Amino acid sequence: MKIYFKEDKLPEITETLMKSGLTQRGFAKTIGVSGPYISQIFTGNRNPGPAIAKKICDSLKYKFDDIFFIQSGYKSEHNKSA
């Protein structure tokens, strides 16, 4: 399973950061991760783990389901021919 940002929420999250006076790098420092890592999460090139996703939500005052979704990597029809 992986955690993904809801793409339609990214502009809202960026605006929230700006209104808080934070850059992505400053925000990253606030939650204890590197600037490049948070940038990769925001661009969809990396997925946050549960702990980082929670820190993002807590710091920005969002509920998890408002900005993230979880996608299962399981195939329900796996090995159907066996």
Residue, then its C-alpha position, 0 to 999 in steps of 0.5 A: m500500500k502507498i500513500y499519495f497526495k490528492e493532486d487536486k489538493l496540491p494548490e491548496i496545500t501550497e497556498t496554506l504553506m505560503k500563508s503560513g510564511l513557509t517555503q517547501r524547504g522551511f516546511a520540510k525543516t519544521i517536520g524534520v525532513s529534507g527539502p528535496y524529500i518534501s519537494q519529491i512528495f509534493t511533485g508525486n515522485r516519492n510517497p510519504g510513509p505513514a509517520i511523515a504523512k501524519k506530520i504533514c497533516d498535523s503541521l498543516k492542520y488537515k485531516f489525513d483523508d482531506i489531502f491523502f489517499i491510500q492505494s492498495g498494491y494488491k491484485s484482487e485477481h492475482n493468479k486467477s488461472a492457478 
